[in-house]
């Protein structure tokens, strides 16, 4: 069985500022902000929510089907996906535009400033889940940050196709009104947000976390180094933050977490184990630069899971 991952495919240009943003931005001068950061380190990485989630899920041996729209510069990324056994048949090239581009500057406190060009992502609505999912048996789907119209349409199409899905609004959350976000929640089987996004989600919808959780099978809130909370069945499950051997780069950690989350859900694991799988995949990612450079086999992952949490995944 497969997971149909609707989201962005993007190139990430990642720059590291060897200082702290808070020391360079004067609070009483933000109305005339004009700053420049010297970034001695620069990398260009394969990224985007669909690509990142699919990559981590594929590491665990599951078939991830990213569905996205890309531009005329996609060929290098296509080669990378094929090298890693990730199908590209549901990725559609839009001529005369560029693949989405993210320009990310990270400081020494792991704060990030990002500029994003959506490019071909704006055409995500041209793909239809009802037509596309027949390419492989799909048991679970995701709606991650993508073109606004595509996210709205794909939620409706997942519902019509009777495919349960994870609503993962991420940085796309501000695009939607409270009514639209409520509609996503009503259609979804799972919702995943970080702690900042959870506050915005509550403010936009007027719903508390428990009220949101009552409308889905589980609400997952990631909290960085504090671990994560899973709200389900009237309870809050505390998921610890897995230990990382190095804190190299946070870019893509949330997507890696979601890859682990989808693995647990796809394999009908209980939510405590599922959350720990997700936590460990996020820790493995942060040890490496970029969103798709971490490497682990399923057997290696199971061994590390046992060492980390004192019990097996099964």
N, C-alpha and C positions, 0 to 999 in steps of 0.2 A: 504493500500500500504506500501511497505517496502523500506528501503535504504540498498543497498548491500555495506558493508564497507570492502574494501580490504586494509589490512595493517597488522601490527605486533601484535602478542600476546606475552607479555613479563612479566617476573617478574622484578620488580624494587627494588633494594636494595638502600635505600635512607639514606644518612648520612649527618649530620649537623655539619659543622665546626664552632666553636664559635669564629671565628675571620674573617679576611678579606684576601683573596688570595693576594691582591696587597701588603700586608705587609710581605708576606712570600716568594714571588717570586721576585728575584733581576733581573731587566731588563738586566743588563750587564753580567749576568751569565746564561742566558737561554740556551746557547749552552752546558752547563754542568749541566743541571737541575737535581736535586736530592732532592726532598722535600717529607715530610711526614706530614699529617694533623691528629691531634688528634680529633676524632669524638665521643664525649660522647653520641650522639643520633644516633640510627640506627633503621630503620624499613624495613620490607620486604613487598612490596605492589604488588597488581595486576596492571599491566600496559600494555604498548604497544598501538600503535595508534588505532588499530581496537577495542581493548577492551575498551579503554578510551572513544573514540567517541561514541561507541555503548551504553556505560553506561549512558552518559549524555543525549543522544537522548531518551533512554528508560525511563529516569526520567520524560520526558515530554509526555510520553504516546504513543510514536511512536514505530513501530516494526523495530528494527535495526538488520540486519543480518551480523555479522562479518564473513568474510571469511579469514582464515589464516591457516598456518601450525604450529604445536606445537610438543613438544617432549614428552619423556617418563615420565616427571615429571608434566604433565598437570592436573592431577586429581583434585587437590585442587582448581585450577582456574576454572575448569569445574563446580565444585559444586557451586562456587561463582556466576558464570554467570547464572546458572539455578535458584539459589535463587533469583536473580534479574530479572527473566523473560526474559533473553537474550538467544535466540536459539543458540545451538552449533552444529547443523547438518552440517554446512558448514565449520567447523573447523576440519582439518585432522591431525591425529597424525602420526608422522614419528618415527618409532622405532629406538632405539640405538643412538638418539641424544637428546640434552636438548632443552627445550623451550628457546627462546631468553632471554637474561639476560642483564639488564642495571644496572650499578653501578654508582650512582649519588651522588656527594658531593656538597653541597650548602653552601655558606658562608653567613655572616650577611648582605651582600649587595645583596643577591639573585643571585649572580653569580654562575654558575654551571660548574663542571668538570665531564664529563661522560665517562665511559668506557663501550663499548657495545659488547656483544658476540651474533652474529646472530643465531647460532644454527639452529633450524628447519626452521627459516625464509628463509634460503637459498633455501628451496624447494617450495617456494610459486608458482613457475611457473608450478608445477605439478597439479594445480587446474585450471579449465577452467570455465570462467564466462558463456559461452554459454550453458554449461551443467548444471551448478549449479543454475543459477538464477531462473529456473523453480520451485524451491522449494517453492517460494512465489512470488506473483506479485511484481515486482521491478519497481519503478518509477524513482529512482535516485541512483547513485553510487558514490563511492569515491575511489581514488587511493592515499593512504597515504604511508609513509615510510615502505618499505617491501623489499624482495629480488629484486635485480636489474632486473633480467630476468622476474620475475613475474610482476613487475610494467610495463615493456614494453609490455608484452603480454596482460595484462588485459586492458590496454588502447585500444589496437587494438580490443579486444573482446567486450568491451563496445560499441565501434563504430559499430561493425558488428551487435550487438544485438539492436542497436538504443536506448541505455540507456544513457541519459545525465549523465555526471559525473563531480565531483569536483576533480581537480588535486591539491593535497596537498603534495608537495615533502618533506617539512620539512628537517630533517637532512639527508635525502637521496639525496638531490639536488646535492651535489658534485659528485655523482656517474655518472652523465650524462653530455654528451658534449652539446655544444650550439645547434647543429643540433637536437639532441634527445629531448632537452627541447622544442625547437620550435615545434617539432612533437607532443609532449604531449599537448602543448597549442592549436595547430590546432585541435586536437581531442576533447579537453575538452570543457565543457559548462561554467565552473567556475574554477578560479585559486585562491588559498589562500596561502599566505606566510606571514612571519613576516618581519619587516623592514630590518633586516640583510639579510634574504634570498632574499628579493626583490632586494637588491643591487647586490647580486651574480647572480640572475636570469638575471638582465639587462646586467651585465658584460659578462655572458656566451652567451647570445643570441644576444647581440647587439641591443636589443629592449628597448625603454623607456617604462615607465609604461602605458602611454596612448596608445602606439602601441600594447602592450600586451592586454590591455583592449578592443581594437578594434576587437580582434580575438575571444573574448569570451563574454558571457552574462554579466559577472561581474568579476573584479579582486579585491580581498580583501587583504588588507595589514594591519596586526595588528601591533600596535606600543606601546605595554605595557601600562604603566600608562597614555600615551597620547591618548589612545583610538585607533581607527582604521579608515582607509579610504576605501571606496568602490568606485572603478572606474567603471562607467557604462554609456552608452549613451552619451559619451563625457563630463560627469560631474564627480565631485569628491564629494561623500557624506561623511560628517564628522560624525563619530559615537563616542559619548563620552564614556569615561571609567566609567562603573557603579561603585558605591561606595560599598566597602566591609566593613563588620563589624570588620574584623581582617585580617591582612596580614600574614597568617600562613605558607603557602607553595606554591610556584609557579609551582611546578611539575604538569604537566598535564593541566595547564590553557589553553594552545593553543588548546588542544584536546577538552576540555569542550566548548570553544568558537565555534569550528567547529560543535559540537553536536547541539548547539543552532542555528548555521547558517543553518544546514541541516533541522532543524525543520521549520524554516521560509520558506526555499525554497520548501520543500515538501508540505507546506500548502499554497503556492502561495501568501505569504505575500509580501508587497513591500519591497524594499531593505533597507529603513530607519528603518522599524520595525524589519526586519530580523537581521540587524546589532546590534540593541539594545538588541534583545533577546540573541544573541551570546555574547555580552558584559556582560550582566547580568549573564549568565551561567558561564562565566569565573570568575566573581567576587564571585559568590557562591562557586566555586571550591577553590579559593585561601584562603577562610576562614577555610578550613579543610586540615589536612595533607594528603599527598598521592593523587594519581590521581583518586581514585574511592571510596572516603569515604564521599563525600558531599551527602546530602539528601534533596530533595524538591519534593512536589507533584505539579502537573500541576496547581491546584487551588492556592496553595501557591505562585507559580512562577508568575501567573497572577496578584496576589495581590501586590507582590513586584515590578513587572514591572510597575504597575500603580503608586505606591508610588515613584518609582525612576524617571520615565519619564513624569508623569503627564497626561497620556492617556492610554487607554486600548490597548492590543495587536491586537484586531480585528478592 
